Amino acid sequence: MATLPQHAQVVVIGAGIVGNSLVHHLAKLGWNDIVQLDQGPLPNPGGSTGHASNFIFTVDHSREITDLTLDSVEQYKEMGVFTQSGGFEIARTEERMEELRRRMSSAKAWGIEAELVSPAFVKEKVPFIEEDQFIGAFWTPGVGVVDSLRAGTIMRERAMESGALTVVPNVEVTDLTVEDGHIRRVHTTNGDIEADAVVIACGVWSPKIGDMAGISIPLTPAVHQMISVGPCPQLTDLEGEISIPIVRDMDTFCYERQHGADMEVGSYAHRAILHEPEDIPTLEQAKLSPTEMPFTSDDFDPQLEQAFELMPDLLGADGAEIRYAINGLLSLTCDGNPILGESLVKGLWTASAVWIKEGPGVGRAVAEWMTHGHSEIDINHSDIARFHPHQMRREHTRLRTTEAFIKTYGIIHPSEQYESDREQRLAPMHDAQKKLGAFFFETAGWERPHWYESNSDLLEVYGDAVMPREHEWDSRWWSPIINAEHLRMREAAAVIDLTAFQILDVVGPGALDTVQRTCVAQCDVAVGKVIYTPVLDPKGGFISDLTVMRLGDEHFRVVTGGAHGMVDRKTFSDQLPDDGTTLTDVTDEISTIGIWGPKARAILESLTTDDVSDEGFGFLTCREITITTPGGESIQVLASRISYVGELGWELYVPMGSAAALWDTLLEAGAPHGARPAGIGVYGTTGRIEKGYRAYGFELDSERSIIEAGMQRPKVKAADFVGREAYVAQRESEPATVLCTLSVDDHTSASGIKRYMLGGEPILTPDGGTLTDGHGHHPYVTTAGSAPTLGKHLLLAYLPPDQATIGSKLAVSYMEELYPVTIESVDATPVLDPDNERIR
């Protein structure tokens, strides 16, 4: 192998599946001076790639992870290192069977061949399995295993053969140099190397390397236990490494995977065993490899007994014994997603917390991102910029991964909340909200009321109009109180805590240019105007949607959702000119409280002498007003007349120190008008879905266009912005898909229980046939929710243009049953109040 060069266009740290995939794709995209480093020898330098069980199940409830997995499988097949075996996920309980039915929904939505099968079907393909141990299974023929070390070698050698790559193994990175916020140099045991860019792709060691540059890569090395039992006589005469389908015993959190004459048994049922990156043994210290740690049999014994119950004749065969047993290290993150993208240090990228099944897909996506500024596959949920300061703490990562590890094969509800490391960020009115019986969901560390038990009396007021849900799964992490709060908002008013908003002030001589380059909408507007705008990547896909207020000639305030707020902060920061213009995050200084409903103006008028009439305070404008509390205190508030729920009202921005008083004042003044506090269940779902408002991360992502989302405006501003060229071209072409609103005509299931979709379900023809749009995607529900004002359950979904006709009948598949739906809208026209009269 080569000696260490003095300079590189890019240094990739790590020669596991991710690093090897990345150098391959960078070379394909024209990078011609790549250096790859690893502390270990090749082809197996000692990371997780070397000991992984290497099987790939393609169906995941996450579209992002599924897309990366499918892309990886195609790359593995092209290299000739993928062996298709098929795979079963078996259910021992009816609860698990219901989860497998939901898995079928995801399979259909992502276009993956799968079916639910009987124990007898499994027995035909896995003869030594005990049928009486389970009641059914999810069968995916496309499951298989990959030789990840061979794949890595092929990709690395292809990059070397092109002349683009220099590989230097057996060299350890000892430090990174950052100058003026940019990565400049990599220090190693073999000398230093200057670099224009550096990618940290070294798996469980990534946090240690990130610390050298002052960035957090919040993953933890975690143990996954695996043993290999053999030789098994039932397997000895079979050809190849694998010919028996892989079995995931979902209710015991174990898997059984043939490896030649052996059967590997792996477990995710044991306690979370976490390590610090600095404590991983060196190559010299490790008996096998640094990531193959000593096996702790006490942790594995219960799972071994369950595996014997499932396959007693195989695992208990004469001569079969445990021939290999490890506590293998892999990477876990606080939210279960990879950590990809450019860090806060310019030029310092990460491709970490990636498993074998996503490796080549991630390598391609990150290489595209580094080259073009975007990737073909939307990977926004994996962006390293997503983490808030409290999430960058190792303690947060340890607590969340300890909670999540046992859920690796768990049944996870789409709305399920973490229990660990809560109450990191509290609104000033948090104590008052607890007294009102707030049920809190977490967003970006903020505790946000989803509904208030104090409003339970409204259930009797509105009766069946609250659309109660009979089935436990449909009503888990939900309450009919949400719909009652919604109806009260439409009838009178609601006060909603929006403190989780991320608030960014862009100030200085280049402020206008910054927001103009970042935003699609015209931002060169009068002071006091409010702008709602998409934000695009260079190919014209969404990377955000948010609002901007012009507060001065050189002062713009950006307001965005907390969940995506840190990414948006980086997006705007990256556009700042070098002229003294600054971006200041004022999120922790300002609370936001919303008040909406037909009585909102009357309530506000009772608290201020400022003109809040329609003539004096028009829609999409903002200005300072003074609100007087019952005790006579004057509170200065920045009021913005905008609505995400389709009602007259304002967002009120107030210093944190005055927020609790404002909250109490609004509720007290609103009480005679019938106003109530309402939770995010109204703001984020029922209110917006009745109006057909789109949400980033649901309807809007980098694979969708403004045209497809029905959000185009009559003109395109003359000023340049990121994605402008692509957007103009999109306007001149017919959309490949169209975002529509659908209503469910009949919720009655075969059991007689009414079922309510939660999101992610496939949209099909009335008889269950597959639909495909111009992108080759199959329609699925992006948002589902009650529309209490209409008495309907609404769904948002992208449909093929030839299907997008108001009144057309289709079907939604939920838990393997078809429910009839009708298309209510084929553009941004809302089903409720299409002329937007209520907002006025």
RABEL-V970553 format. One record per residue. N is the residue number from 0. RES is the residue in one small letter. SS is DSSP state (@ for helix, = for strand, . for the rest). PSI is psi as a letter, one per 30 degrees, with the letter a starting at -180 (NA if undefined). Layout:
N,RES,SS,PSI / N,RES,SS,PSI
//
This chain:
0,m,.,l / 1,a,.,l / 2,t,.,l / 3,l,.,k / 4,p,.,l / 5,q,.,f / 6,h,=,l / 7,a,=,l / 8,q,=,e / 9,v,=,k / 10,v,=,k / 11,v,=,j / 12,i,=,j / 13,g,.,k / 14,a,.,h / 15,g,.,a / 16,i,@,e / 17,v,@,e / 18,g,@,e / 19,n,@,e / 20,s,@,e / 21,l,@,e / 22,v,@,e / 23,h,@,e / 24,h,@,e / 25,l,@,e / 26,a,@,e / 27,k,@,e / 28,l,.,g / 29,g,.,f / 30,w,.,k / 31,n,.,g / 32,d,.,i / 33,i,=,k / 34,v,=,k / 35,q,=,k / 36,l,=,k / 37,d,.,k / 38,q,.,f / 39,g,.,l / 40,p,.,l / 41,l,.,k / 42,p,.,f / 43,n,.,j / 44,p,.,f / 45,g,.,g / 46,g,.,a / 47,s,@,f / 48,t,@,e / 49,g,@,f / 50,h,.,f / 51,a,.,k / 52,s,.,f / 53,n,.,g / 54,f,=,l / 55,i,=,j / 56,f,.,k / 57,t,.,f / 58,v,.,k / 59,d,.,l / 60,h,.,f / 61,s,.,k / 62,r,@,e / 63,e,@,e / 64,i,@,e / 65,t,@,e / 66,d,@,e / 67,l,@,e / 68,t,@,e / 69,l,@,e / 70,d,@,e / 71,s,@,e / 72,v,@,e / 73,e,@,e / 74,q,@,e / 75,y,@,e / 76,k,@,e / 77,e,@,e / 78,m,@,f / 79,g,.,g / 80,v,.,g / 81,f,=,k / 82,t,=,j / 83,q,=,k / 84,s,.,f / 85,g,.,l / 86,g,=,k / 87,f,=,k / 88,e,=,j / 89,i,=,l / 90,a,=,k / 91,r,.,f / 92,t,.,l / 93,e,@,e / 94,e,@,e / 95,r,@,e / 96,m,@,e / 97,e,@,e / 98,e,@,e / 99,l,@,e / 100,r,@,e / 101,r,@,e / 102,r,@,e / 103,m,@,e / 104,s,@,e / 105,s,@,e / 106,a,@,e / 107,k,@,e / 108,a,@,e / 109,w,@,f / 110,g,.,h / 111,i,.,k / 112,e,.,k / 113,a,.,l / 114,e,=,l / 115,l,=,k / 116,v,=,l / 117,s,.,l / 118,p,@,e / 119,a,@,e / 120,f,@,e / 121,v,@,e / 122,k,@,e / 123,e,@,e / 124,k,@,f / 125,v,.,i / 126,p,.,f / 127,f,.,g / 128,i,.,k / 129,e,.,j / 130,e,@,e / 131,d,@,f / 132,q,@,f / 133,f,.,l / 134,i,.,f / 135,g,=,l / 136,a,=,l / 137,f,=,j / 138,w,=,k / 139,t,=,j / 140,p,.,f / 141,g,.,g / 142,v,.,k / 143,g,=,a / 144,v,=,l / 145,v,=,k / 146,d,.,j / 147,s,@,e / 148,l,@,e / 149,r,@,e / 150,a,@,e / 151,g,@,e / 152,t,@,e / 153,i,@,e / 154,m,@,e / 155,r,@,e / 156,e,@,e / 157,r,@,e / 158,a,@,e / 159,m,@,e / 160,e,@,f / 161,s,.,f / 162,g,.,g / 163,a,.,f / 164,l,=,k / 165,t,=,k / 166,v,=,k / 167,v,=,j / 168,p,.,l / 169,n,.,h / 170,v,.,k / 171,e,.,k / 172,v,=,k / 173,t,=,f / 174,d,=,l / 175,l,=,k / 176,t,=,k / 177,v,=,k / 178,e,=,k / 179,d,.,h / 180,g,.,g / 181,h,=,k / 182,i,=,k / 183,r,=,e / 184,r,=,k / 185,v,=,k / 186,h,=,k / 187,t,=,l / 188,t,.,f / 189,n,.,g / 190,g,=,a / 191,d,=,l / 192,i,=,k / 193,e,=,k / 194,a,=,k / 195,d,=,e / 196,a,=,l / 197,v,=,k / 198,v,=,k / 199,i,=,j / 200,a,.,h / 201,c,.,h / 202,g,@,b / 203,v,@,f / 204,w,@,f / 205,s,@,e / 206,p,@,e / 207,k,@,e / 208,i,@,e / 209,g,@,e / 210,d,@,e / 211,m,@,f / 212,a,.,g / 213,g,.,g / 214,i,.,l / 215,s,.,k / 216,i,.,j / 217,p,.,i / 218,l,=,l / 219,t,=,k / 220,p,=,k / 221,a,=,k / 222,v,=,k / 223,h,=,j / 224,q,=,k / 225,m,=,k / 226,i,=,l / 227,s,=,k / 228,v,=,k / 229,g,=,l / 230,p,.,k / 231,c,.,k / 232,p,@,f / 233,q,@,f / 234,l,@,f / 235,t,@,f / 236,d,.,g / 237,l,.,k / 238,e,.,k / 239,g,.,l / 240,e,.,e / 241,i,.,k / 242,s,.,f / 243,i,.,k / 244,p,.,k / 245,i,=,k / 246,v,=,k / 247,r,=,j / 248,d,=,i / 249,m,@,e / 250,d,@,f / 251,t,@,g / 252,f,.,h / 253,c,=,l / 254,y,=,l / 255,e,=,k / 256,r,=,j / 257,q,=,k / 258,h,=,i / 259,g,.,b / 260,a,.,g / 261,d,=,l / 262,m,=,j / 263,e,=,k / 264,v,=,k / 265,g,=,l / 266,s,=,k / 267,y,.,g / 268,a,.,f / 269,h,.,l / 270,r,.,l / 271,a,.,k / 272,i,.,j / 273,l,=,l / 274,h,=,l / 275,e,.,k / 276,p,@,e / 277,e,@,f / 278,d,@,f / 279,i,.,k / 280,p,.,l / 281,t,.,l / 282,l,.,e / 283,e,.,e / 284,q,.,f / 285,a,.,k / 286,k,.,e / 287,l,.,d / 288,s,=,l / 289,p,.,e / 290,t,.,g / 291,e,=,j / 292,m,=,l / 293,p,.,k / 294,f,.,k / 295,t,.,j / 296,s,@,e / 297,d,@,e / 298,d,@,f / 299,f,@,f / 300,d,@,e / 301,p,@,e / 302,q,@,e / 303,l,@,e / 304,e,@,e / 305,q,@,e / 306,a,@,e / 307,f,@,e / 308,e,@,e / 309,l,@,e / 310,m,.,i / 311,p,@,e / 312,d,@,e / 313,l,@,e / 314,l,@,f / 315,g,.,g / 316,a,.,l / 317,d,.,k / 318,g,.,f / 319,a,.,k / 320,e,=,l / 321,i,=,j / 322,r,=,f / 323,y,=,k / 324,a,=,k / 325,i,=,l / 326,n,=,j / 327,g,=,k / 328,l,=,k / 329,l,=,l / 330,s,=,k / 331,l,=,k / 332,t,=,l / 333,c,.,f / 334,d,.,g / 335,g,.,f / 336,n,.,l / 337,p,.,l / 338,i,=,j / 339,l,=,l / 340,g,=,a / 341,e,=,k / 342,s,.,a / 343,l,.,f / 344,v,.,k / 345,k,=,k / 346,g,.,f / 347,l,=,j / 348,w,=,l / 349,t,=,k / 350,a,=,i / 351,s,=,l / 352,a,.,h / 353,v,.,k / 354,w,.,l / 355,i,@,e / 356,k,@,f / 357,e,@,f / 358,g,@,d / 359,p,@,e / 360,g,@,e / 361,v,@,e / 362,g,@,e / 363,r,@,e / 364,a,@,e / 365,v,@,e / 366,a,@,e / 367,e,@,e / 368,w,@,e / 369,m,@,e / 370,t,@,e / 371,h,@,f / 372,g,.,g / 373,h,.,l / 374,s,.,l / 375,e,.,e / 376,i,.,k / 377,d,.,k / 378,i,.,h / 379,n,@,e / 380,h,@,f / 381,s,@,g / 382,d,=,k / 383,i,@,f / 384,a,@,f / 385,r,@,f / 386,f,.,k / 387,h,.,l / 388,p,@,e / 389,h,@,f / 390,q,@,f / 391,m,@,f / 392,r,.,k / 393,r,@,e / 394,e,@,e / 395,h,@,e / 396,t,@,e / 397,r,@,e / 398,l,@,e / 399,r,@,e / 400,t,@,e / 401,t,@,e / 402,e,@,e / 403,a,@,f / 404,f,@,e / 405,i,.,f / 406,k,.,g / 407,t,.,e / 408,y,.,g / 409,g,.,l / 410,i,.,j / 411,i,.,j / 412,h,.,k / 413,p,.,f / 414,s,.,g / 415,e,.,k / 416,q,.,k / 417,y,.,l / 418,e,.,f / 419,s,.,l / 420,d,.,h / 421,r,.,l / 422,e,.,h / 423,q,.,e / 424,r,=,k / 425,l,.,k / 426,a,.,l / 427,p,.,f / 428,m,.,g / 429,h,@,e / 430,d,@,e / 431,a,@,e / 432,q,@,e / 433,k,@,e / 434,k,@,f / 435,l,.,g / 436,g,.,h / 437,a,=,k / 438,f,=,j / 439,f,=,k / 440,f,=,l / 441,e,=,k / 442,t,=,k / 443,a,.,h / 444,g,.,f / 445,w,=,k / 446,e,=,j / 447,r,=,k / 448,p,=,k / 449,h,=,e / 450,w,=,l / 451,y,=,k / 452,e,@,f / 453,s,@,f / 454,n,@,g / 455,s,.,f / 456,d,@,f / 457,l,@,f / 458,l,@,e / 459,e,@,e / 460,v,@,e / 461,y,@,f / 462,g,@,b / 463,d,@,f / 464,a,@,f / 465,v,@,f / 466,m,.,i / 467,p,.,l / 468,r,.,k / 469,e,.,e / 470,h,.,k / 471,e,@,e / 472,w,@,e / 473,d,@,f / 474,s,@,g / 475,r,.,k / 476,w,.,h / 477,w,.,l / 478,s,.,k / 479,p,@,f / 480,i,@,e / 481,i,@,e / 482,n,@,e / 483,a,@,e / 484,e,@,e / 485,h,@,e / 486,l,@,e / 487,r,@,e / 488,m,@,e / 489,r,@,f / 490,e,@,e / 491,a,.,d / 492,a,.,l / 493,a,=,k / 494,v,=,k / 495,i,=,k / 496,d,=,j / 497,l,.,g / 498,t,.,f / 499,a,.,f / 500,f,.,k / 501,q,=,k / 502,i,=,k / 503,l,=,k / 504,d,=,k / 505,v,=,j / 506,v,=,k / 507,g,.,l / 508,p,.,f / 509,g,.,g / 510,a,@,e / 511,l,@,e / 512,d,@,e / 513,t,@,e / 514,v,@,e / 515,q,@,e / 516,r,@,f / 517,t,@,e / 518,c,=,k / 519,v,.,e / 520,a,.,l / 521,q,.,k / 522,c,.,f / 523,d,.,i / 524,v,.,l / 525,a,.,l / 526,v,.,k / 527,g,.,f / 528,k,=,k / 529,v,=,k / 530,i,=,k / 531,y,=,k / 532,t,=,k / 533,p,=,l / 534,v,=,k / 535,l,=,l / 536,d,.,l / 537,p,.,f / 538,k,.,g / 539,g,.,g / 540,g,.,l / 541,f,=,k / 542,i,=,f / 543,s,=,l / 544,d,=,k / 545,l,=,l / 546,t,=,l / 547,v,=,k / 548,m,=,k / 549,r,=,j / 550,l,=,f / 551,g,=,l / 552,d,.,e / 553,e,.,h / 554,h,=,j / 555,f,=,k / 556,r,=,k / 557,v,=,k / 558,v,=,k / 559,t,=,l / 560,g,.,k / 561,g,@,e / 562,a,@,e / 563,h,@,g / 564,g,@,e / 565,m,@,e / 566,v,@,e / 567,d,@,e / 568,r,@,e / 569,k,@,e / 570,t,@,e / 571,f,@,e / 572,s,@,e / 573,d,.,f / 574,q,.,f / 575,l,.,k / 576,p,.,l / 577,d,.,i / 578,d,.,g / 579,g,.,f / 580,t,.,k / 581,t,=,l / 582,l,=,k / 583,t,=,k / 584,d,=,j / 585,v,.,g / 586,t,.,e / 587,d,.,f / 588,e,.,f / 589,i,=,k / 590,s,=,k / 591,t,=,k / 592,i,=,k / 593,g,=,k / 594,i,=,k / 595,w,=,l / 596,g,.,l / 597,p,.,f / 598,k,.,g / 599,a,@,e / 600,r,@,e / 601,a,@,e / 602,i,@,e / 603,l,@,e / 604,e,@,f / 605,s,.,f / 606,l,.,f / 607,t,.,l / 608,t,.,f / 609,d,.,l / 610,d,.,j / 611,v,.,g / 612,s,.,l / 613,d,.,e / 614,e,.,e / 615,g,.,f / 616,f,.,i / 617,g,.,l / 618,f,.,k / 619,l,.,h / 620,t,=,l / 621,c,=,l / 622,r,=,l / 623,e,=,k / 624,i,=,l / 625,t,=,k / 626,i,=,k / 627,t,=,k / 628,t,.,l / 629,p,.,f / 630,g,.,g / 631,g,.,g / 632,e,.,k / 633,s,=,k / 634,i,=,k / 635,q,=,k / 636,v,=,k / 637,l,=,j / 638,a,=,k / 639,s,=,j / 640,r,.,j / 641,i,.,l / 642,s,.,k / 643,y,.,g / 644,v,.,g / 645,g,.,g / 646,e,.,l / 647,l,.,k / 648,g,=,a / 649,w,=,l / 650,e,=,k / 651,l,=,j / 652,y,=,k / 653,v,=,k / 654,p,=,k / 655,m,@,e / 656,g,@,f / 657,s,@,f / 658,a,@,e / 659,a,@,e / 660,a,@,e / 661,l,@,e / 662,w,@,e / 663,d,@,e / 664,t,@,e / 665,l,@,e / 666,l,@,e / 667,e,@,e / 668,a,@,f / 669,g,@,f / 670,a,@,e / 671,p,.,f / 672,h,.,f / 673,g,.,g / 674,a,.,l / 675,r,=,l / 676,p,=,k / 677,a,=,l / 678,g,.,a / 679,i,@,f / 680,g,@,e / 681,v,@,e / 682,y,@,e / 683,g,@,f / 684,t,@,d / 685,t,@,e / 686,g,@,e / 687,r,@,e / 688,i,@,e / 689,e,@,f / 690,k,@,f / 691,g,.,g / 692,y,.,k / 693,r,.,l / 694,a,.,k / 695,y,=,k / 696,g,.,f / 697,f,.,d / 698,e,.,f / 699,l,=,k / 700,d,.,a / 701,s,.,f / 702,e,.,g / 703,r,.,l / 704,s,.,l / 705,i,.,e / 706,i,.,e / 707,e,.,e / 708,a,.,f / 709,g,.,h / 710,m,.,g / 711,q,.,k / 712,r,.,l / 713,p,.,e / 714,k,.,l / 715,v,.,k / 716,k,.,l / 717,a,.,e / 718,a,.,k / 719,d,.,k / 720,f,.,l / 721,v,.,k / 722,g,.,g / 723,r,@,e / 724,e,@,e / 725,a,@,e / 726,y,@,e / 727,v,@,e / 728,a,@,e / 729,q,@,e / 730,r,@,f / 731,e,.,g / 732,s,.,l / 733,e,.,k / 734,p,.,k / 735,a,.,f / 736,t,.,l / 737,v,=,k / 738,l,=,k / 739,c,=,l / 740,t,=,k / 741,l,=,l / 742,s,=,k / 743,v,=,k / 744,d,.,e / 745,d,.,k / 746,h,.,f / 747,t,=,k / 748,s,.,l / 749,a,.,f / 750,s,.,f / 751,g,.,f / 752,i,.,k / 753,k,=,k / 754,r,.,k / 755,y,.,k / 756,m,.,l / 757,l,.,f / 758,g,.,k / 759,g,.,f / 760,e,.,k / 761,p,=,k / 762,i,=,k / 763,l,=,l / 764,t,.,l / 765,p,.,f / 766,d,.,g / 767,g,.,g / 768,g,.,l / 769,t,.,k / 770,l,.,k / 771,t,.,k / 772,d,.,a / 773,g,.,f / 774,h,.,f / 775,g,.,g / 776,h,.,l / 777,h,.,k / 778,p,.,k / 779,y,=,l / 780,v,=,k / 781,t,=,e / 782,t,=,k / 783,a,=,k / 784,g,=,l / 785,s,=,k / 786,a,=,i / 787,p,.,e / 788,t,.,e / 789,l,.,f / 790,g,.,g / 791,k,=,l / 792,h,=,k / 793,l,=,l / 794,l,=,k / 795,l,=,k / 796,a,=,k / 797,y,=,k / 798,l,=,l / 799,p,.,k / 800,p,@,e / 801,d,@,f / 802,q,@,f / 803,a,.,i / 804,t,.,k / 805,i,.,k / 806,g,.,f / 807,s,.,k / 808,k,=,k / 809,l,=,a / 810,a,=,l / 811,v,=,k / 812,s,=,k / 813,y,=,j / 814,m,.,h / 815,e,.,g / 816,e,=,k / 817,l,=,k / 818,y,=,k / 819,p,=,k / 820,v,=,l / 821,t,=,k / 822,i,=,k / 823,e,=,f / 824,s,=,k / 825,v,.,g / 826,d,.,a / 827,a,.,g / 828,t,.,k / 829,p,.,l / 830,v,.,e / 831,l,.,k / 832,d,.,i / 833,p,.,f / 834,d,.,g / 835,n,.,h / 836,e,.,e / 837,r,.,e / 838,i,.,f / 839,r,.,NA
//
